[in-house]
Amino acid sequence: MRPKILIYINFIVLFDVASAGPMLDLEKKFSSQFNVSFTIKSVGIIQSNLFGEFRYCKDEIDLDVRGEIFGEDILLALQTNDQDLVLNNVKISRPTYLVEAMIVGFARMGLFHNIVRLSGGHSPDHADVGIEKWINIPVVVQSGDELIFDLFLFDRKASRTQLLLDTRGLPIKRTQTIYLGDEELEVTELYKVDMVCDV
């Protein structure tokens, strides 16, 4: 795996609560139950075409991903079950902060980030340590039905995101440019969100 991809996988930054009100509002909407169908396309250092479903129901997480990444077919199935995390039929101990890390990660960074981590054999970002100080979003600008914000890696701008919301204030499209030194990664995620417990 190329070094810049490893840097992307280990995306660790801080979250400035005081200036990210619209993002916190969005996270609250996903705190009970939901079912998200998605498609993801990335162009640049990581090429991918992905689709699947992300569900949260009765305190359990489900993530099913199919498609192509790194030039290879991918089939990821992540489920939680009581105290366990099952990834592609391999059962491991469930990380303490798995649910909040997956939900907050989805709201702030999208699904692509954790899919890359999982495809590389890593657990979801911050699932072991929690999300108290994660992802600095200094300014979230809301323009009509769109949120625009930057993520910073230490003092360097690491990405720019445009998040389009529907009439319920739920995401329907995320366009993200990730800056990796002199290279860029363009990621587009499309969502169909149902706020129901669909098992």
C-alpha positions as CSV (number, residue, x, y, z in Angstrom):
1,M,0.0,0.0,0.0
2,R,1.4,3.4,-0.9
3,P,2.5,5.7,1.9
4,K,0.0,8.5,1.0
5,I,-2.8,6.0,1.3
6,L,-1.6,5.0,4.7
7,I,-1.6,8.7,5.7
8,Y,-5.2,8.9,4.5
9,I,-6.2,5.8,6.5
10,N,-4.8,7.3,9.6
11,F,-6.7,10.6,9.3
12,I,-6.5,12.0,12.9
13,V,-7.4,15.6,13.6
14,L,-9.4,17.6,16.1
15,F,-13.0,18.7,16.2
16,D,-13.9,22.3,17.2
17,V,-17.4,22.0,18.7
18,A,-17.9,25.7,19.1
19,S,-18.0,26.4,15.4
20,A,-19.6,23.3,13.9
21,G,-23.2,23.7,15.0
22,P,-24.8,22.5,11.6
23,M,-22.6,19.4,11.7
24,L,-23.6,18.6,15.3
25,D,-27.3,19.0,14.3
26,L,-26.7,16.5,11.5
27,E,-25.1,14.0,13.8
28,K,-28.1,14.2,16.2
29,K,-30.4,13.2,13.4
30,F,-28.6,9.9,13.1
31,S,-28.5,9.1,16.8
32,S,-31.5,6.7,16.9
33,Q,-32.1,4.6,13.7
34,F,-31.6,4.9,10.0
35,N,-31.1,3.0,6.7
36,V,-28.7,4.6,4.1
37,S,-28.4,3.2,0.5
38,F,-25.3,4.7,-1.1
39,T,-23.0,4.8,-4.1
40,I,-19.4,6.0,-4.0
41,K,-17.0,7.0,-6.8
42,S,-13.5,8.1,-6.2
43,V,-11.0,9.3,-8.8
44,G,-7.3,10.0,-8.2
45,I,-4.8,8.1,-6.0
46,I,-7.6,5.6,-5.0
47,Q,-9.9,4.6,-7.8
48,S,-13.2,3.1,-6.7
49,N,-16.8,2.4,-7.7
50,L,-18.8,1.2,-4.7
51,F,-22.4,0.7,-3.6
52,G,-24.2,-0.7,-0.6
53,E,-26.1,0.0,2.6
54,F,-25.3,1.4,6.0
55,R,-27.8,0.7,8.8
56,Y,-28.2,1.5,12.5
57,C,-31.0,-0.4,14.3
58,K,-31.5,-1.4,17.9
59,D,-28.0,-0.3,18.8
60,E,-26.5,-2.5,16.1
61,I,-24.5,-1.4,13.0
62,D,-24.6,-3.0,9.6
63,L,-22.4,-2.0,6.7
64,D,-22.6,-3.9,3.4
65,V,-20.3,-2.8,0.5
66,R,-19.8,-4.2,-3.0
67,G,-18.0,-2.9,-6.0
68,E,-14.4,-2.2,-7.0
69,I,-11.5,-0.5,-5.1
70,F,-7.7,-0.5,-5.7
71,G,-8.5,-2.2,-9.1
72,E,-10.0,-5.2,-7.3
73,D,-13.5,-6.4,-6.5
74,I,-14.6,-5.8,-3.0
75,L,-17.3,-7.4,-0.8
76,L,-17.4,-6.1,2.8
77,A,-20.0,-7.2,5.3
78,L,-19.7,-5.6,8.8
79,Q,-22.2,-6.4,11.5
80,T,-22.3,-5.9,15.2
81,N,-23.8,-8.5,17.5
82,D,-24.0,-8.0,21.2
83,Q,-20.3,-7.8,22.2
84,D,-18.9,-8.9,18.9
85,L,-17.9,-7.2,15.6
86,V,-18.2,-9.5,12.6
87,L,-16.3,-8.5,9.4
88,N,-16.7,-10.9,6.5
89,N,-17.6,-13.8,8.8
90,V,-14.6,-13.2,11.1
91,K,-15.7,-12.4,14.7
92,I,-13.6,-10.1,16.9
93,S,-14.2,-8.2,20.1
94,R,-16.5,-5.2,19.4
95,P,-14.5,-1.9,19.9
96,T,-15.9,0.2,22.7
97,Y,-16.8,3.2,20.6
98,L,-17.7,1.5,17.4
99,V,-21.3,2.9,17.0
100,E,-20.4,6.5,17.7
101,A,-17.3,6.3,15.5
102,M,-19.2,4.9,12.6
103,I,-22.1,7.4,12.9
104,V,-20.0,10.5,13.5
105,G,-17.5,9.4,10.9
106,F,-20.3,9.1,8.4
107,A,-21.7,12.6,9.2
108,R,-18.3,14.4,9.2
109,M,-16.2,12.4,6.7
110,G,-18.6,10.2,4.7
111,L,-18.4,6.4,4.3
112,F,-15.4,6.2,2.0
113,H,-12.9,6.8,4.7
114,N,-13.9,3.8,6.9
115,I,-14.4,1.6,3.8
116,V,-10.8,2.2,2.8
117,R,-9.7,1.4,6.4
118,L,-11.8,-1.8,6.5
119,S,-10.6,-3.0,3.1
120,G,-7.0,-2.6,4.4
121,G,-7.7,-4.7,7.4
122,H,-8.1,-1.8,9.9
123,S,-11.0,-1.2,12.3
124,P,-13.2,1.9,11.8
125,D,-11.4,5.1,12.7
126,H,-11.5,6.0,16.4
127,A,-13.7,2.9,17.3
128,D,-11.3,2.0,20.1
129,V,-10.5,5.5,21.5
130,G,-13.7,7.5,21.0
131,I,-14.5,10.6,19.1
132,E,-14.2,13.3,21.8
133,K,-11.3,15.1,20.0
134,W,-11.5,14.2,16.4
135,I,-11.8,16.2,13.1
136,N,-11.4,19.9,13.4
137,I,-14.1,21.7,11.3
138,P,-13.2,25.4,12.0
139,V,-16.1,26.8,10.0
140,V,-19.2,25.1,8.6
141,V,-20.8,27.4,6.1
142,Q,-24.5,26.8,5.3
143,S,-25.7,28.0,1.9
144,G,-29.3,27.1,1.4
145,D,-29.4,23.3,1.3
146,E,-25.6,22.9,1.3
147,L,-23.0,22.6,4.0
148,I,-19.4,23.5,3.0
149,F,-16.5,22.8,5.3
150,D,-12.8,22.0,5.4
151,L,-11.1,19.3,7.5
152,F,-7.6,19.9,8.8
153,L,-4.8,17.5,9.6
154,F,-2.9,19.3,12.3
155,D,-2.4,22.8,10.7
156,R,-2.8,21.7,7.1
157,K,-6.1,21.7,5.1
158,A,-6.6,18.0,4.3
159,S,-10.0,18.2,2.5
160,R,-12.8,20.4,1.3
161,T,-16.4,19.0,1.5
162,Q,-19.7,20.1,0.0
163,L,-22.6,18.3,1.6
164,L,-26.0,18.6,-0.1
165,L,-29.1,18.2,2.1
166,D,-32.7,17.3,1.4
167,T,-35.8,19.1,2.7
168,R,-35.4,17.0,6.0
169,G,-31.9,18.3,6.5
170,L,-30.5,14.9,5.7
171,P,-27.5,14.3,3.3
172,I,-28.1,13.3,-0.3
173,K,-24.8,14.1,-1.9
174,R,-21.2,14.6,-0.6
175,T,-18.5,15.9,-2.8
176,Q,-15.0,15.8,-1.2
177,T,-11.6,16.8,-2.4
178,I,-8.8,15.2,-0.3
179,Y,-5.4,16.8,-0.5
180,L,-2.5,14.3,-0.2
181,G,0.7,16.4,-0.8
182,D,0.9,17.2,-4.5
183,E,-2.0,14.8,-5.3
184,E,-5.8,15.1,-4.9
185,L,-8.5,12.5,-4.4
186,E,-12.0,13.3,-5.6
187,V,-14.8,11.4,-3.8
188,T,-18.5,11.6,-4.6
189,E,-21.0,9.8,-2.3
190,L,-24.7,9.7,-3.1
191,Y,-27.2,8.7,-0.4
192,K,-30.9,7.6,-0.1
193,V,-31.7,8.0,3.6
194,D,-34.7,6.4,5.4
195,M,-35.0,7.2,9.1
196,V,-36.4,3.8,9.9
197,C,-35.2,0.6,11.5
198,D,-35.0,-1.7,8.5
199,V,-33.8,-5.2,9.3
